[in-house]
Amino acid sequence: MSKDWVHDIAMMHEYYNVHPIIENMDKETLKKFMSFRISFLEEELSELRTAENAADIVDALIDLCVVAIGTLDGFGVDSYKAWDEVLIANMKKKAGIKPERPNPLGLPDLIKPVGWVAPSHEDNIGLVSKIFED
């Protein structure tokens, strides 16, 4: 165990020999795999919505992270690089209020300023690209 979730998930996939199986999937199988992972995330989100106590909430949130990071790892995406791209872009946003999304809690929304540039993942899409091949 470590404090490096991405590494931990990669080690778990290595232990269970997941990578060679995914790497050998054709386009249609990769589409089914992605659909399975999306359903898995929805299942964990549903568990979060129906949590009956604090421990259930913590478990569901961690499970969402595990499945999301696991999906990136399975598809060969560099999660560290993707994280950095998103964080850099988010840190360039400004605190404000989004009128189209009511926020009764008083927490700031992150507003895209003029000229804001979205994160780019074009060089870090791993096997996900195979899903969209012609």
N, C-alpha and C positions, 0 to 999 in steps of 0.2 A: 504494500500500500504506500501511496505517496501523496503529495499535494499536486501532482501533475495528472489531472484527469485524462487528458488526451493520451498521454503515455500509458496510463493504466488500462484504458479501453483498448489501445493497440496491443498491449500485452495479453489482455483477455482474448482478443481475436486471434492472436498468434497461438495461444495455449489451446484454443478450440479449433485451430486450423481453418479459420473462416476465410482468410484472404485468398488462398488458391481457388476456393470454390467460387467466390464472387468474380475473380479475375477471369474465370473460364466461362462466365455467363454470356450468352448472346444478347442482342438488343431486346428481344421480347422478354427474356427471363429477367434482365435488368429492370425493365419496366415493371414487371410483377414484383420484383424485390423492392423497388421504390414504393410501390403501392402498399406492400406489406408493411414497410417501415412507417409510412404515413398513417396507416391504420393503428400501428403500435403506438405512435405518438398520440393519436386521438384517444386510444384506450387509457393511456397514462393521464391525459388531460381530463378525461371523464372521471378517473379516480380522484384527481385533484378537486374537481367540482363537487364530488359527493363525499369528500373526506368528513369523517365524523369526529376527528380530534387532531390535535397539533402534530402528533407523530405521523398520522396519515398524510397530512399536508407536506411535511418534510420528505417523506418517502416518495410521494408522487412527484414532487419537484426534482428530486435527485434522479428518479427514474426517467423523467423527461430529458434531463441533461445526458444521462447515459445513452438513451436511444438516439438523441440528436447527434451527439459526438460519435457514437457508434456508427451511425449512418454515414457521416462524413468520412470516418476512417474506412469503413467498408468499401466506399466508392473511391478511395485513394485520394481524397482531398486533404491538403495540408491545413488542418484545423488551426494551427498556430498562425499561419499566414492569413487565413480567412478572418480570424478573430482580430488580428491587428488592423486589417483593412477596414473592418466595420467600426472598431473602436476609434481609429483615426478620424473617420468620417463623422461619427457621432460627436466627437469632441470638438468638431468645428461648428456644430449647431449652437444655437443660442437659446437660453431659457426664456420661455414665454407661455402664452396660452393659445391653444387651438380651439377656436370657436366651434368647429365642426365636431369636436370630440369633448363633450362635457366632462369636466374634471372637478367634482364637488369636494375633493380632498385638499385642494390648495397646493398640490405639488406642481412644480413646473413641467411643462411639456418641452420637448426638444424641437425647436423650430429650425427649419432649413433656411439659412440666410441667402440673400441674393448671391448667386455665383457658387453656391454649395455644390460639391461634386460627390456623387454617390460612390460607394466603394466598388472597386473593380475586382472581379474574380475570374476574369477571362483566362488567365494563365494558371488557374488553380481549380479546375473542375473535374479532374480525375476521370473516372469511368462514367460520370453523369453525362458527359458529352455523347456517349454511345446511345443513350435513350433518345436523343434528338437527331441522330443521323438519318439521312434519307436512304 
